[in-house]
Amino acid sequence: MLTKDTLQFLEDLKANNNRDWFLENKKRYEAVKKDYHQLIAALLDAMKPLDPSLEMLEVKNCAFRINRDVRFSKDKSPYKTNLGIWISPGAKNAEASGYYLHIENGKCFVGGGLYSPEPNQLKKIRKEIHFFYDDLVEIINDKTFQSTYQNLNRDENMTLKNPPKGYDKEDPAIEYLKLKSYTATQNFDTKLATQKDFVPIMVEKMIALKPLNNFINRALDSE
């Protein structure tokens, strides 16, 4: 779990997103960073026995810097006002599906999968879905997956209007083949992040995505 002080810092930072304020509150940030890393460590300790592919991960592989990359953004705010945790066998920069936890006041969610894969990755995933659609259906229809996520996310901006090149519109898997991103998420109340049972609750929700991650990573590992 996180402390209320950590969530308050994120709110204060949102209202004062500038370097001078951040430097004045550096001690507060150091406490936030410690709290953040302790949460990651607790999640890893709980997840590793359930997903052996995560065994080599350390806290540093799952944490993000608070500094924003503003080079290509109209928003020049220097700092992130959320905490993100990415737990994947490929760590942060590798091509692999994984689990994600996003903590931001009013915008918290848990989930995973692979967001906006590169063209070569997308090609592999679609091929896997086309040839092993029954496997994907079984994963999505699983009782545990259904009770948490219901289905994969379907965003208009991340979905083709027509079948991708090489696939027929009558393909049973066509609605999944049209996707350009393969994720599933569930929102939750920010207050949950400060409760003692936060880690086990999140672990239960994340591990429900293990079969989906295995399916996607199987595709990425294919020739």
C-alpha positions in Angstrom: 0.0 0.0 0.0 1.0 3.7 -0.3 0.8 6.4 2.4 -1.7 9.2 2.2 1.3 11.5 2.1 2.4 10.0 -1.2 -1.0 10.6 -2.8 -1.1 14.2 -1.4 2.4 14.9 -2.9 1.1 13.8 -6.3 -1.9 16.2 -5.9 0.3 19.1 -4.8 2.7 18.4 -7.7 -0.2 18.6 -10.1 -1.0 22.1 -8.8 2.7 23.1 -8.8 4.3 21.3 -11.7 7.5 23.3 -11.9 11.2 22.8 -11.1 11.3 25.4 -8.3 8.5 23.9 -6.3 9.9 20.4 -6.9 13.3 21.3 -5.5 11.7 23.0 -2.5 9.9 19.7 -1.8 12.7 17.4 -2.6 12.6 15.7 0.8 8.9 15.0 0.4 9.7 13.4 -3.0 12.4 11.2 -1.5 9.8 9.8 0.9 7.4 9.3 -2.0 10.1 7.5 -4.0 10.8 5.2 -1.0 7.1 4.4 -0.6 6.8 3.8 -4.4 9.7 1.4 -4.5 8.5 -0.5 -1.4 5.2 -1.0 -3.1 6.9 -2.4 -6.2 9.0 -4.7 -4.0 5.9 -6.0 -2.3 4.2 -6.7 -5.6 7.2 -8.5 -7.0 7.5 -10.7 -3.9 3.8 -11.7 -4.4 3.9 -12.0 -8.1 7.1 -14.0 -8.7 5.8 -17.3 -7.1 2.7 -17.0 -9.4 4.6 -16.1 -12.6 8.1 -17.6 -12.7 9.0 -15.5 -15.8 9.3 -12.5 -13.5 12.0 -14.1 -11.3 14.9 -12.0 -12.5 13.1 -8.6 -12.1 14.2 -6.0 -9.6 12.5 -2.9 -8.4 14.5 -0.7 -10.9 13.2 -2.8 -13.8 9.6 -1.9 -12.9 9.8 1.8 -11.8 9.6 4.9 -13.9 11.4 8.2 -13.5 9.2 11.1 -12.3 10.7 13.4 -15.1 8.6 13.6 -18.2 10.0 13.4 -21.7 8.7 16.7 -23.1 10.7 16.8 -26.3 7.7 15.9 -28.5 4.9 17.0 -26.3 2.9 20.3 -26.3 2.6 19.9 -22.5 5.9 21.0 -21.1 5.1 20.2 -17.5 8.4 18.7 -16.3 7.1 16.0 -13.9 4.6 13.1 -14.0 1.8 13.4 -11.5 1.2 9.6 -11.4 3.0 6.5 -10.3 3.3 3.7 -12.9 4.5 0.2 -12.3 5.3 -2.1 -15.3 6.0 -5.8 -14.4 7.1 -7.8 -17.4 9.6 -10.5 -18.1 11.2 -8.1 -20.6 11.4 -5.3 -18.1 10.7 -1.7 -19.3 12.3 -1.5 -22.7 11.9 -5.1 -24.0 9.3 -6.5 -26.4 7.1 -8.4 -24.0 3.6 -8.4 -22.6 3.2 -7.7 -18.9 1.3 -6.3 -16.0 0.7 -2.6 -15.3 -0.5 -0.6 -12.3 -1.3 3.1 -12.7 -1.9 5.3 -9.6 -3.2 8.8 -10.2 -6.0 10.6 -8.3 -9.3 9.7 -10.0 -7.6 7.8 -12.8 -6.3 4.6 -11.1 -6.3 1.4 -13.1 -4.8 -2.1 -13.1 -4.3 -4.3 -16.1 -1.8 -5.4 -18.6 -1.1 -6.9 -22.0 0.8 -5.1 -24.7 -0.1 -1.5 -25.6 0.5 -0.3 -29.2 3.0 -3.0 -30.3 5.4 -2.2 -33.1 4.4 -3.3 -36.6 6.4 -6.5 -36.6 5.0 -7.4 -33.2 1.5 -6.6 -34.3 2.0 -8.9 -37.3 3.0 -11.8 -35.1 0.2 -11.3 -32.6 -2.4 -11.2 -35.4 -0.9 -14.4 -36.9 -1.2 -16.1 -33.5 -4.8 -15.0 -33.1 -5.7 -16.2 -36.6 -4.2 -19.6 -36.2 -5.0 -20.1 -32.5 -8.2 -18.2 -32.0 -9.7 -20.9 -29.9 -6.9 -20.4 -27.4 -7.7 -16.6 -27.2 -11.4 -17.3 -26.7 -10.7 -19.7 -23.9 -8.5 -17.1 -22.2 -11.1 -14.3 -22.5 -14.0 -16.6 -21.5 -12.2 -17.9 -18.4 -14.2 -17.1 -15.3 -11.4 -15.3 -13.5 -10.7 -13.1 -16.5 -14.4 -12.4 -17.1 -15.0 -11.3 -13.5 -12.2 -8.7 -13.7 -11.9 -7.5 -17.2 -14.7 -9.0 -19.3 -12.9 -8.4 -22.6 -9.9 -6.8 -24.2 -10.0 -3.0 -24.4 -11.5 -1.6 -27.5 -10.6 2.0 -28.3 -11.7 3.5 -31.6 -8.3 5.1 -32.0 -6.6 1.7 -31.6 -9.0 -0.3 -33.8 -9.0 -0.6 -37.6 -12.3 0.0 -39.4 -11.5 -2.6 -42.0 -9.8 -6.0 -41.8 -5.9 -5.8 -41.7 -4.2 -6.6 -44.9 -4.2 -10.4 -45.6 -7.2 -11.2 -43.5 -10.8 -11.9 -44.5 -13.7 -10.0 -43.1 -15.4 -13.4 -42.4 -12.5 -14.6 -40.2 -14.1 -15.6 -36.8 -11.4 -13.6 -35.1 -11.8 -10.5 -37.2 -12.8 -8.2 -34.3 -9.6 -9.1 -32.5 -7.5 -8.9 -35.6 -8.6 -5.3 -36.1 -7.1 -4.3 -32.8 -3.9 -2.3 -32.8 -3.4 -2.8 -29.1 -3.9 -5.8 -26.9 -4.7 -4.7 -23.3 -7.2 -5.3 -20.6 -7.7 -2.9 -17.7 -10.0 -2.2 -14.7 -10.4 1.1 -12.9 -10.3 1.3 -9.1 -10.8 4.0 -6.4 -7.7 5.9 -5.5 -8.4 5.3 -1.8 -7.8 1.6 -2.3 -4.1 2.3 -2.8 -3.8 3.3 0.9 -5.5 0.1 2.3 -3.5 -2.7 3.9 -4.9 -5.3 1.5 -4.0 -3.3 -1.6 -1.1 -5.6 -2.7 -3.1 -8.9 -2.6 -6.0 -7.2 -4.3 -3.8 -5.9 -7.1 -2.0 -9.2 -7.4 -5.2 -11.1 -7.8 -6.3 -8.8 -10.6 -2.9 -8.8 -12.4 -2.4 -12.6 -12.3 -5.8 -13.0 -14.0 -3.9 -11.7 -17.1 -1.2 -14.3 -17.0 -2.8 -16.5 -19.7 -3.2 -13.4 -22.0 0.4 -12.4 -21.4 1.6 -15.9 -22.1 -0.4 -16.0 -25.4 1.0 -12.6 -26.5 4.6 -13.5 -25.5 4.2 -16.8 -27.3 3.4 -14.9 -30.4 6.3 -12.5 -30.0 8.7 -15.4 -29.6 7.5 -17.0 -32.8 9.5 -16.7 -36.1 
